[in-house]
Amino acid sequence: MTARTLVRDLLLQADRLDPEAVADRGLVTLLPGEEVTIGVRGWKTPDADTARSALYCVEPTR
């Protein structure tokens, strides 16, 4: 993932992908232009749409 804006506390909730899945990192904060790759072990049927549905971050306050 490459951030277009500030992304605070990005988290991939691996257990939403598969009960046995484990992500290789926890909370990540990204500045615009920074990127991160989060590895997942134990996910039997990987696909991008499911991964997107398991990504969460702190939404900016207004």
mmCIF file of the N, C-alpha and C atoms, coordinates in Angstrom:
data_MODEL
# 
_entry.id   MODEL 
# 
loop_
_atom_site.group_PDB 
_atom_site.id 
_atom_site.type_symbol 
_atom_site.label_atom_id 
_atom_site.label_alt_id 
_atom_site.label_comp_id 
_atom_site.label_asym_id 
_atom_site.label_entity_id 
_atom_site.label_seq_id 
_atom_site.pdbx_PDB_ins_code 
_atom_site.Cartn_x 
_atom_site.Cartn_y 
_atom_site.Cartn_z 
_atom_site.occupancy 
_atom_site.B_iso_or_equiv 
_atom_site.pdbx_formal_charge 
_atom_site.auth_seq_id 
_atom_site.auth_comp_id 
_atom_site.auth_asym_id 
_atom_site.auth_atom_id 
_atom_site.pdbx_PDB_model_num 
ATOM 1   N N  . MET A 1 1  ? 0.839   -1.163  0.000  1.00 0.00 ? 1  MET A N  1 
ATOM 2   C CA . MET A 1 1  ? 0.000   0.000   0.000  1.00 0.00 ? 1  MET A CA 1 
ATOM 3   C C  . MET A 1 1  ? 0.888   1.232   0.000  1.00 0.00 ? 1  MET A C  1 
ATOM 4   N N  . THR A 1 2  ? 0.566   2.207   -0.836 1.00 0.00 ? 2  THR A N  1 
ATOM 5   C CA . THR A 1 2  ? 1.243   3.503   -0.843 1.00 0.00 ? 2  THR A CA 1 
ATOM 6   C C  . THR A 1 2  ? 0.252   4.563   -0.391 1.00 0.00 ? 2  THR A C  1 
ATOM 7   N N  . ALA A 1 3  ? 0.644   5.341   0.597  1.00 0.00 ? 3  ALA A N  1 
ATOM 8   C CA . ALA A 1 3  ? -0.242  6.362   1.149  1.00 0.00 ? 3  ALA A CA 1 
ATOM 9   C C  . ALA A 1 3  ? -0.298  7.585   0.244  1.00 0.00 ? 3  ALA A C  1 
ATOM 10  N N  . ARG A 1 4  ? -1.492  8.090   0.008  1.00 0.00 ? 4  ARG A N  1 
ATOM 11  C CA . ARG A 1 4  ? -1.660  9.356   -0.712 1.00 0.00 ? 4  ARG A CA 1 
ATOM 12  C C  . ARG A 1 4  ? -1.775  10.516  0.267  1.00 0.00 ? 4  ARG A C  1 
ATOM 13  N N  . THR A 1 5  ? -2.216  10.207  1.488  1.00 0.00 ? 5  THR A N  1 
ATOM 14  C CA . THR A 1 5  ? -2.326  11.185  2.566  1.00 0.00 ? 5  THR A CA 1 
ATOM 15  C C  . THR A 1 5  ? -1.758  10.533  3.822  1.00 0.00 ? 5  THR A C  1 
ATOM 16  N N  . LEU A 1 6  ? -1.792  11.240  4.931  1.00 0.00 ? 6  LEU A N  1 
ATOM 17  C CA . LEU A 1 6  ? -1.381  10.653  6.202  1.00 0.00 ? 6  LEU A CA 1 
ATOM 18  C C  . LEU A 1 6  ? -2.321  9.498   6.545  1.00 0.00 ? 6  LEU A C  1 
ATOM 19  N N  . VAL A 1 7  ? -1.754  8.339   6.832  1.00 0.00 ? 7  VAL A N  1 
ATOM 20  C CA . VAL A 1 7  ? -2.538  7.170   7.243  1.00 0.00 ? 7  VAL A CA 1 
ATOM 21  C C  . VAL A 1 7  ? -2.086  6.830   8.656  1.00 0.00 ? 7  VAL A C  1 
ATOM 22  N N  . ARG A 1 8  ? -2.979  7.035   9.614  1.00 0.00 ? 8  ARG A N  1 
ATOM 23  C CA . ARG A 1 8  ? -2.636  6.787   11.019 1.00 0.00 ? 8  ARG A CA 1 
ATOM 24  C C  . ARG A 1 8  ? -3.108  5.412   11.456 1.00 0.00 ? 8  ARG A C  1 
ATOM 25  N N  . ASP A 1 9  ? -2.206  4.683   12.077 1.00 0.00 ? 9  ASP A N  1 
ATOM 26  C CA . ASP A 1 9  ? -2.528  3.399   12.708 1.00 0.00 ? 9  ASP A CA 1 
ATOM 27  C C  . ASP A 1 9  ? -3.225  2.423   11.757 1.00 0.00 ? 9  ASP A C  1 
ATOM 28  N N  . LEU A 1 10 ? -2.622  2.214   10.607 1.00 0.00 ? 10 LEU A N  1 
ATOM 29  C CA . LEU A 1 10 ? -3.121  1.214   9.660  1.00 0.00 ? 10 LEU A CA 1 
ATOM 30  C C  . LEU A 1 10 ? -2.947  -0.168  10.280 1.00 0.00 ? 10 LEU A C  1 
ATOM 31  N N  . LEU A 1 11 ? -3.967  -0.986  10.182 1.00 0.00 ? 11 LEU A N  1 
ATOM 32  C CA . LEU A 1 11 ? -3.923  -2.334  10.754 1.00 0.00 ? 11 LEU A CA 1 
ATOM 33  C C  . LEU A 1 11 ? -4.615  -3.304  9.811  1.00 0.00 ? 11 LEU A C  1 
ATOM 34  N N  . LEU A 1 12 ? -3.942  -4.382  9.493  1.00 0.00 ? 12 LEU A N  1 
ATOM 35  C CA . LEU A 1 12 ? -4.564  -5.473  8.753  1.00 0.00 ? 12 LEU A CA 1 
ATOM 36  C C  . LEU A 1 12 ? -5.009  -6.502  9.782  1.00 0.00 ? 12 LEU A C  1 
ATOM 37  N N  . GLN A 1 13 ? -6.306  -6.678  9.927  1.00 0.00 ? 13 GLN A N  1 
ATOM 38  C CA . GLN A 1 13 ? -6.838  -7.636  10.898 1.00 0.00 ? 13 GLN A CA 1 
ATOM 39  C C  . GLN A 1 13 ? -6.862  -9.017  10.245 1.00 0.00 ? 13 GLN A C  1 
ATOM 40  N N  . ALA A 1 14 ? -5.759  -9.721  10.410 1.00 0.00 ? 14 ALA A N  1 
ATOM 41  C CA . ALA A 1 14 ? -5.564  -11.000 9.725  1.00 0.00 ? 14 ALA A CA 1 
ATOM 42  C C  . ALA A 1 14 ? -6.631  -12.029 10.078 1.00 0.00 ? 14 ALA A C  1 
ATOM 43  N N  . ASP A 1 15 ? -7.155  -11.989 11.291 1.00 0.00 ? 15 ASP A N  1 
ATOM 44  C CA . ASP A 1 15 ? -8.170  -12.972 11.676 1.00 0.00 ? 15 ASP A CA 1 
ATOM 45  C C  . ASP A 1 15 ? -9.469  -12.800 10.891 1.00 0.00 ? 15 ASP A C  1 
ATOM 46  N N  . ARG A 1 16 ? -9.659  -11.654 10.246 1.00 0.00 ? 16 ARG A N  1 
ATOM 47  C CA . ARG A 1 16 ? -10.828 -11.474 9.379  1.00 0.00 ? 16 ARG A CA 1 
ATOM 48  C C  . ARG A 1 16 ? -10.626 -12.152 8.024  1.00 0.00 ? 16 ARG A C  1 
ATOM 49  N N  . LEU A 1 17 ? -9.378  -12.466 7.700  1.00 0.00 ? 17 LEU A N  1 
ATOM 50  C CA . LEU A 1 17 ? -9.066  -13.148 6.449  1.00 0.00 ? 17 LEU A CA 1 
ATOM 51  C C  . LEU A 1 17 ? -9.232  -14.652 6.599  1.00 0.00 ? 17 LEU A C  1 
ATOM 52  N N  . ASP A 1 18 ? -8.762  -15.152 7.724  1.00 0.00 ? 18 ASP A N  1 
ATOM 53  C CA . ASP A 1 18 ? -8.810  -16.584 8.014  1.00 0.00 ? 18 ASP A CA 1 
ATOM 54  C C  . ASP A 1 18 ? -8.540  -16.720 9.513  1.00 0.00 ? 18 ASP A C  1 
ATOM 55  N N  . PRO A 1 19 ? -9.256  -17.579 10.208 1.00 0.00 ? 19 PRO A N  1 
ATOM 56  C CA . PRO A 1 19 ? -9.036  -17.712 11.656 1.00 0.00 ? 19 PRO A CA 1 
ATOM 57  C C  . PRO A 1 19 ? -7.594  -18.055 12.032 1.00 0.00 ? 19 PRO A C  1 
ATOM 58  N N  . GLU A 1 20 ? -6.862  -18.683 11.127 1.00 0.00 ? 20 GLU A N  1 
ATOM 59  C CA . GLU A 1 20 ? -5.482  -19.075 11.421 1.00 0.00 ? 20 GLU A CA 1 
ATOM 60  C C  . GLU A 1 20 ? -4.449  -18.098 10.867 1.00 0.00 ? 20 GLU A C  1 
ATOM 61  N N  . ALA A 1 21 ? -4.886  -17.039 10.211 1.00 0.00 ? 21 ALA A N  1 
ATOM 62  C CA . ALA A 1 21 ? -3.965  -16.091 9.582  1.00 0.00 ? 21 ALA A CA 1 
ATOM 63  C C  . ALA A 1 21 ? -3.290  -15.197 10.621 1.00 0.00 ? 21 ALA A C  1 
ATOM 64  N N  . VAL A 1 22 ? -2.033  -14.844 10.327 1.00 0.00 ? 22 VAL A N  1 
ATOM 65  C CA . VAL A 1 22 ? -1.241  -13.976 11.198 1.00 0.00 ? 22 VAL A CA 1 
ATOM 66  C C  . VAL A 1 22 ? -0.499  -12.969 10.325 1.00 0.00 ? 22 VAL A C  1 
ATOM 67  N N  . ALA A 1 23 ? -0.623  -11.682 10.653 1.00 0.00 ? 23 ALA A N  1 
ATOM 68  C CA . ALA A 1 23 ? 0.100   -10.627 9.929  1.00 0.00 ? 23 ALA A CA 1 
ATOM 69  C C  . ALA A 1 23 ? 1.486   -10.461 10.537 1.00 0.00 ? 23 ALA A C  1 
ATOM 70  N N  . ASP A 1 24 ? 2.447   -10.025 9.710  1.00 0.00 ? 24 ASP A N  1 
ATOM 71  C CA . ASP A 1 24 ? 3.821   -9.888  10.197 1.00 0.00 ? 24 ASP A CA 1 
ATOM 72  C C  . ASP A 1 24 ? 4.102   -8.550  10.874 1.00 0.00 ? 24 ASP A C  1 
ATOM 73  N N  . ARG A 1 25 ? 3.111   -7.676  10.962 1.00 0.00 ? 25 ARG A N  1 
ATOM 74  C CA . ARG A 1 25 ? 3.282   -6.408  11.673 1.00 0.00 ? 25 ARG A CA 1 
ATOM 75  C C  . ARG A 1 25 ? 1.933   -5.917  12.165 1.00 0.00 ? 25 ARG A C  1 
ATOM 76  N N  . GLY A 1 26 ? 1.985   -5.004  13.130 1.00 0.00 ? 26 GLY A N  1 
ATOM 77  C CA . GLY A 1 26 ? 0.762   -4.457  13.708 1.00 0.00 ? 26 GLY A CA 1 
ATOM 78  C C  . GLY A 1 26 ? 0.470   -3.075  13.153 1.00 0.00 ? 26 GLY A C  1 
ATOM 79  N N  . LEU A 1 27 ? 0.250   -2.126  14.037 1.00 0.00 ? 27 LEU A N  1 
ATOM 80  C CA . LEU A 1 27 ? -0.102  -0.767  13.629 1.00 0.00 ? 27 LEU A CA 1 
ATOM 81  C C  . LEU A 1 27 ? 1.049   -0.098  12.886 1.00 0.00 ? 27 LEU A C  1 
ATOM 82  N N  . VAL A 1 28 ? 0.711   0.573   11.779 1.00 0.00 ? 28 VAL A N  1 
ATOM 83  C CA . VAL A 1 28 ? 1.696   1.279   10.963 1.00 0.00 ? 28 VAL A CA 1 
ATOM 84  C C  . VAL A 1 28 ? 1.132   2.661   10.646 1.00 0.00 ? 28 VAL A C  1 
ATOM 85  N N  . THR A 1 29 ? 1.952   3.701   10.786 1.00 0.00 ? 29 THR A N  1 
ATOM 86  C CA . THR A 1 29 ? 1.568   5.049   10.370 1.00 0.00 ? 29 THR A CA 1 
ATOM 87  C C  . THR A 1 29 ? 2.412   5.419   9.162  1.00 0.00 ? 29 THR A C  1 
ATOM 88  N N  . LEU A 1 30 ? 1.750   5.921   8.114  1.00 0.00 ? 30 LEU A N  1 
ATOM 89  C CA . LEU A 1 30 ? 2.435   6.262   6.870  1.00 0.00 ? 30 LEU A CA 1 
ATOM 90  C C  . LEU A 1 30 ? 2.244   7.736   6.545  1.00 0.00 ? 30 LEU A C  1 
ATOM 91  N N  . LEU A 1 31 ? 3.313   8.378   6.113  1.00 0.00 ? 31 LEU A N  1 
ATOM 92  C CA . LEU A 1 31 ? 3.240   9.731   5.582  1.00 0.00 ? 31 LEU A CA 1 
ATOM 93  C C  . LEU A 1 31 ? 2.933   9.641   4.094  1.00 0.00 ? 31 LEU A C  1 
ATOM 94  N N  . PRO A 1 32 ? 2.429   10.723  3.488  1.00 0.00 ? 32 PRO A N  1 
ATOM 95  C CA . PRO A 1 32 ? 2.153   10.685  2.050  1.00 0.00 ? 32 PRO A CA 1 
ATOM 96  C C  . PRO A 1 32 ? 3.381   10.228  1.258  1.00 0.00 ? 32 PRO A C  1 
ATOM 97  N N  . GLY A 1 33 ? 3.167   9.280   0.358  1.00 0.00 ? 33 GLY A N  1 
ATOM 98  C CA . GLY A 1 33 ? 4.245   8.745   -0.469 1.00 0.00 ? 33 GLY A CA 1 
ATOM 99  C C  . GLY A 1 33 ? 4.947   7.537   0.118  1.00 0.00 ? 33 GLY A C  1 
ATOM 100 N N  . GLU A 1 34 ? 4.793   7.286   1.407  1.00 0.00 ? 34 GLU A N  1 
ATOM 101 C CA . GLU A 1 34 ? 5.410   6.104   2.010  1.00 0.00 ? 34 GLU A CA 1 
ATOM 102 C C  . GLU A 1 34 ? 4.590   4.873   1.663  1.00 0.00 ? 34 GLU A C  1 
ATOM 103 N N  . GLU A 1 35 ? 5.254   3.731   1.677  1.00 0.00 ? 35 GLU A N  1 
ATOM 104 C CA . GLU A 1 35 ? 4.539   2.494   1.383  1.00 0.00 ? 35 GLU A CA 1 
ATOM 105 C C  . GLU A 1 35 ? 4.909   1.411   2.378  1.00 0.00 ? 35 GLU A C  1 
ATOM 106 N N  . VAL A 1 36 ? 4.033   0.427   2.466  1.00 0.00 ? 36 VAL A N  1 
ATOM 107 C CA . VAL A 1 36 ? 4.250   -0.695  3.368  1.00 0.00 ? 36 VAL A CA 1 
ATOM 108 C C  . VAL A 1 36 ? 3.700   -1.958  2.712  1.00 0.00 ? 36 VAL A C  1 
ATOM 109 N N  . THR A 1 37 ? 4.359   -3.053  2.982  1.00 0.00 ? 37 THR A N  1 
ATOM 110 C CA . THR A 1 37 ? 3.862   -4.367  2.592  1.00 0.00 ? 37 THR A CA 1 
ATOM 111 C C  . THR A 1 37 ? 3.655   -5.157  3.871  1.00 0.00 ? 37 THR A C  1 
ATOM 112 N N  . ILE A 1 38 ? 2.467   -5.696  4.035  1.00 0.00 ? 38 ILE A N  1 
ATOM 113 C CA . ILE A 1 38 ? 2.154   -6.488  5.220  1.00 0.00 ? 38 ILE A CA 1 
ATOM 114 C C  . ILE A 1 38 ? 2.019   -7.938  4.780  1.00 0.00 ? 38 ILE A C  1 
ATOM 115 N N  . GLY A 1 39 ? 2.890   -8.771  5.293  1.00 0.00 ? 39 GLY A N  1 
ATOM 116 C CA . GLY A 1 39 ? 2.842   -10.195 4.973  1.00 0.00 ? 39 GLY A CA 1 
ATOM 117 C C  . GLY A 1 39 ? 1.842   -10.920 5.858  1.00 0.00 ? 39 GLY A C  1 
ATOM 118 N N  . VAL A 1 40 ? 1.205   -11.937 5.299  1.00 0.00 ? 40 VAL A N  1 
ATOM 119 C CA . VAL A 1 40 ? 0.221   -12.720 6.051  1.00 0.00 ? 40 VAL A CA 1 
ATOM 120 C C  . VAL A 1 40 ? 0.535   -14.200 5.867  1.00 0.00 ? 40 VAL A C  1 
ATOM 121 N N  . ARG A 1 41 ? 0.636   -14.907 6.993  1.00 0.00 ? 41 ARG A N  1 
ATOM 122 C CA . ARG A 1 41 ? 0.816   -16.359 6.962  1.00 0.00 ? 41 ARG A CA 1 
ATOM 123 C C  . ARG A 1 41 ? -0.491  -17.029 7.374  1.00 0.00 ? 41 ARG A C  1 
ATOM 124 N N  . GLY A 1 42 ? -0.765  -18.193 6.823  1.00 0.00 ? 42 GLY A N  1 
ATOM 125 C CA . GLY A 1 42 ? -1.931  -18.965 7.227  1.00 0.00 ? 42 GLY A CA 1 
ATOM 126 C C  . GLY A 1 42 ? -3.225  -18.588 6.533  1.00 0.00 ? 42 GLY A C  1 
ATOM 127 N N  . TRP A 1 43 ? -3.138  -17.767 5.500  1.00 0.00 ? 43 TRP A N  1 
ATOM 128 C CA . TRP A 1 43 ? -4.328  -17.359 4.750  1.00 0.00 ? 43 TRP A CA 1 
ATOM 129 C C  . TRP A 1 43 ? -4.440  -18.279 3.552  1.00 0.00 ? 43 TRP A C  1 
ATOM 130 N N  . LYS A 1 44 ? -5.435  -19.129 3.558  1.00 0.00 ? 44 LYS A N  1 
ATOM 131 C CA . LYS A 1 44 ? -5.526  -20.203 2.566  1.00 0.00 ? 44 LYS A CA 1 
ATOM 132 C C  . LYS A 1 44 ? -5.941  -19.740 1.168  1.00 0.00 ? 44 LYS A C  1 
ATOM 133 N N  . THR A 1 45 ? -6.762  -18.695 1.069  1.00 0.00 ? 45 THR A N  1 
ATOM 134 C CA . THR A 1 45 ? -7.246  -18.250 -0.244 1.00 0.00 ? 45 THR A CA 1 
ATOM 135 C C  . THR A 1 45 ? -7.065  -16.739 -0.408 1.00 0.00 ? 45 THR A C  1 
ATOM 136 N N  . PRO A 1 46 ? -5.825  -16.275 -0.595 1.00 0.00 ? 46 PRO A N  1 
ATOM 137 C CA . PRO A 1 46 ? -5.585  -14.830 -0.678 1.00 0.00 ? 46 PRO A CA 1 
ATOM 138 C C  . PRO A 1 46 ? -6.206  -14.176 -1.910 1.00 0.00 ? 46 PRO A C  1 
ATOM 139 N N  . ASP A 1 47 ? -6.787  -12.995 -1.701 1.00 0.00 ? 47 ASP A N  1 
ATOM 140 C CA . ASP A 1 47 ? -7.242  -12.157 -2.809 1.00 0.00 ? 47 ASP A CA 1 
ATOM 141 C C  . ASP A 1 47 ? -7.303  -10.707 -2.328 1.00 0.00 ? 47 ASP A C  1 
ATOM 142 N N  . ALA A 1 48 ? -7.115  -9.789  -3.252 1.00 0.00 ? 48 ALA A N  1 
ATOM 143 C CA . ALA A 1 48 ? -6.981  -8.368  -2.921 1.00 0.00 ? 48 ALA A CA 1 
ATOM 144 C C  . ALA A 1 48 ? -8.249  -7.775  -2.310 1.00 0.00 ? 48 ALA A C  1 
ATOM 145 N N  . ASP A 1 49 ? -9.418  -8.130  -2.824 1.00 0.00 ? 49 ASP A N  1 
ATOM 146 C CA . ASP A 1 49 ? -10.660 -7.554  -2.303 1.00 0.00 ? 49 ASP A CA 1 
ATOM 147 C C  . ASP A 1 49 ? -10.878 -7.915  -0.837 1.00 0.00 ? 49 ASP A C  1 
ATOM 148 N N  . THR A 1 50 ? -10.611 -9.150  -0.493 1.00 0.00 ? 50 THR A N  1 
ATOM 149 C CA . THR A 1 50 ? -10.761 -9.573  0.900  1.00 0.00 ? 50 THR A CA 1 
ATOM 150 C C  . THR A 1 50 ? -9.743  -8.863  1.778  1.00 0.00 ? 50 THR A C  1 
ATOM 151 N N  . ALA A 1 51 ? -8.529  -8.702  1.288  1.00 0.00 ? 51 ALA A N  1 
ATOM 152 C CA . ALA A 1 51 ? -7.498  -7.994  2.058  1.00 0.00 ? 51 ALA A CA 1 
ATOM 153 C C  . ALA A 1 51 ? -7.928  -6.556  2.328  1.00 0.00 ? 51 ALA A C  1 
ATOM 154 N N  . ARG A 1 52 ? -8.477  -5.878  1.327  1.00 0.00 ? 52 ARG A N  1 
ATOM 155 C CA . ARG A 1 52 ? -8.939  -4.493  1.522  1.00 0.00 ? 52 ARG A CA 1 
ATOM 156 C C  . ARG A 1 52 ? -10.011 -4.411  2.602  1.00 0.00 ? 52 ARG A C  1 
ATOM 157 N N  . SER A 1 53 ? -10.868 -5.411  2.673  1.00 0.00 ? 53 SER A N  1 
ATOM 158 C CA . SER A 1 53 ? -11.949 -5.380  3.665  1.00 0.00 ? 53 SER A CA 1 
ATOM 159 C C  . SER A 1 53 ? -11.439 -5.598  5.089  1.00 0.00 ? 53 SER A C  1 
ATOM 160 N N  . ALA A 1 54 ? -10.204 -6.057  5.240  1.00 0.00 ? 54 ALA A N  1 
ATOM 161 C CA . ALA A 1 54 ? -9.629  -6.297  6.563  1.00 0.00 ? 54 ALA A CA 1 
ATOM 162 C C  . ALA A 1 54 ? -8.654  -5.199  6.984  1.00 0.00 ? 54 ALA A C  1 
ATOM 163 N N  . LEU A 1 55 ? -8.525  -4.136  6.166  1.00 0.00 ? 55 LEU A N  1 
ATOM 164 C CA . LEU A 1 55 ? -7.648  -3.006  6.499  1.00 0.00 ? 55 LEU A CA 1 
ATOM 165 C C  . LEU A 1 55 ? -8.437  -1.931  7.236  1.00 0.00 ? 55 LEU A C  1 
ATOM 166 N N  . TYR A 1 56 ? -7.869  -1.440  8.314  1.00 0.00 ? 56 TYR A N  1 
ATOM 167 C CA . TYR A 1 56 ? -8.507  -0.394  9.108  1.00 0.00 ? 56 TYR A CA 1 
ATOM 168 C C  . TYR A 1 56 ? -7.467  0.648   9.490  1.00 0.00 ? 56 TYR A C  1 
ATOM 169 N N  . CYS A 1 57 ? -7.908  1.889   9.662  1.00 0.00 ? 57 CYS A N  1 
ATOM 170 C CA . CYS A 1 57 ? -7.027  2.942   10.155 1.00 0.00 ? 57 CYS A CA 1 
ATOM 171 C C  . CYS A 1 57 ? -7.858  3.979   10.895 1.00 0.00 ? 57 CYS A C  1 
ATOM 172 N N  . VAL A 1 58 ? -7.165  4.840   11.636 1.00 0.00 ? 58 VAL A N  1 
ATOM 173 C CA . VAL A 1 58 ? -7.827  5.931   12.342 1.00 0.00 ? 58 VAL A CA 1 
ATOM 174 C C  . VAL A 1 58 ? -8.248  6.962   11.311 1.00 0.00 ? 58 VAL A C  1 
ATOM 175 N N  . GLU A 1 59 ? -9.503  7.351   11.340 1.00 0.00 ? 59 GLU A N  1 
ATOM 176 C CA . GLU A 1 59 ? -9.973  8.368   10.398 1.00 0.00 ? 59 GLU A CA 1 
ATOM 177 C C  . GLU A 1 59 ? -9.618  9.748   10.922 1.00 0.00 ? 59 GLU A C  1 
ATOM 178 N N  . PRO A 1 60 ? -9.287  10.658  10.014 1.00 0.00 ? 60 PRO A N  1 
ATOM 179 C CA . PRO A 1 60 ? -8.933  12.007  10.461 1.00 0.00 ? 60 PRO A CA 1 
ATOM 180 C C  . PRO A 1 60 ? -10.124 12.713  11.106 1.00 0.00 ? 60 PRO A C  1 
ATOM 181 N N  . THR A 1 61 ? -9.833  13.535  12.093 1.00 0.00 ? 61 THR A N  1 
ATOM 182 C CA . THR A 1 61 ? -10.887 14.334  12.718 1.00 0.00 ? 61 THR A CA 1 
ATOM 183 C C  . THR A 1 61 ? -11.029 15.642  11.965 1.00 0.00 ? 61 THR A C  1 
ATOM 184 N N  . ARG A 1 62 ? -12.192 16.203  12.013 1.00 0.00 ? 62 ARG A N  1 
ATOM 185 C CA . ARG A 1 62 ? -12.424 17.464  11.291 1.00 0.00 ? 62 ARG A CA 1 
ATOM 186 C C  . ARG A 1 62 ? -12.509 18.614  12.241 1.00 0.00 ? 62 ARG A C  1 
# 
